[in-house]
């Protein structure tokens, strides 16, 4: 018996073509974060403006401005606003 029984299963699954490639998993994670940034771009910019004055605030605003512009252009920010209105906490 192998000291690592999970290794056998991993090898069997890999040879059978099961699972997802690393490249595809990375692309999915990157896509998720890009979509999240677009949905929240305008809120990120609002929050960046609330930070204390200094280099961190300047960097946050510089990073959030293009996201907010893209959210407005694609209108994905409206989906976030709609979800906030529908939320029972608000």
C-alpha positions as CSV (number, residue, x, y, z in Angstrom):
1,X,0.0,0.0,0.0
2,X,1.2,3.5,-0.9
3,X,2.1,5.8,2.0
4,X,0.0,8.5,0.3
5,X,-3.3,6.9,-0.8
6,X,-4.6,10.2,-2.2
7,X,-1.7,10.3,-4.7
8,X,-3.0,7.2,-6.4
9,X,-6.4,8.8,-6.8
10,X,-4.9,12.0,-8.1
11,X,-2.9,10.0,-10.7
12,X,-5.9,8.0,-11.8
13,X,-8.0,11.2,-12.2
14,X,-5.3,12.9,-14.1
15,X,-4.8,10.0,-16.5
16,X,-8.6,9.8,-17.0
17,X,-8.7,13.5,-17.9
18,X,-10.9,14.4,-14.9
19,X,-10.7,17.8,-13.2
20,X,-9.8,21.2,-14.3
21,X,-6.5,22.4,-15.6
22,X,-4.5,24.9,-13.6
23,X,-4.7,27.5,-16.3
24,X,-8.5,27.2,-16.5
25,X,-8.8,27.5,-12.7
26,X,-6.6,30.6,-12.7
27,X,-8.7,32.1,-15.5
28,X,-11.9,31.5,-13.5
29,X,-10.5,33.1,-10.4
30,X,-9.2,36.1,-12.4
31,X,-12.6,36.4,-14.1
32,X,-14.3,36.4,-10.7
33,X,-12.2,39.1,-9.3
34,X,-12.5,41.2,-12.4
35,X,-16.3,40.9,-12.3
36,X,-16.3,41.7,-8.5
37,X,-14.2,44.8,-9.2
38,X,-16.6,46.0,-11.9
39,X,-19.7,45.4,-9.8
40,X,-18.1,47.3,-6.9
41,X,-16.1,49.9,-8.7
42,X,-18.2,52.9,-7.7
43,X,-18.4,51.8,-4.1
44,X,-14.7,51.2,-4.0
45,X,-14.1,54.8,-5.2
46,X,-16.5,56.2,-2.6
47,X,-14.7,54.2,0.1
48,X,-11.3,55.4,-1.1
49,X,-12.4,59.0,-0.8
50,X,-13.3,58.3,2.9
51,X,-9.7,57.3,3.8
52,X,-7.4,59.6,5.6
53,X,-5.3,61.9,3.4
54,X,-2.0,60.5,2.5
55,X,-0.3,58.1,0.0
56,X,-2.6,55.2,0.8
57,X,-5.7,57.3,-0.1
58,X,-4.1,58.6,-3.2
59,X,-3.2,55.1,-4.4
60,X,-6.7,53.8,-3.5
61,X,-8.3,56.6,-5.5
62,X,-6.0,56.1,-8.5
63,X,-6.7,52.3,-8.5
64,X,-10.5,52.7,-8.0
65,X,-11.1,55.5,-10.6
66,X,-10.8,53.2,-13.7
67,X,-12.9,50.5,-12.0
68,X,-15.6,53.1,-11.2
69,X,-15.5,54.4,-14.8
70,X,-15.8,50.9,-16.2
71,X,-18.7,50.1,-13.8
72,X,-20.5,53.2,-15.0
73,X,-19.8,52.5,-18.7
74,X,-20.9,48.8,-18.5
75,X,-23.7,49.7,-16.0
76,X,-22.7,46.9,-13.8
77,X,-22.7,49.2,-10.8
78,X,-26.5,49.4,-11.2
79,X,-26.7,45.7,-10.5
80,X,-25.0,46.3,-7.1
81,X,-27.3,49.2,-6.3
82,X,-30.3,47.0,-7.1
83,X,-29.0,44.2,-4.9
84,X,-28.4,46.7,-2.1
85,X,-32.0,48.0,-2.4
86,X,-33.3,44.4,-2.3
87,X,-31.2,43.5,0.7
88,X,-33.3,43.2,3.9
89,X,-30.5,44.8,6.0
90,X,-31.1,48.2,4.2
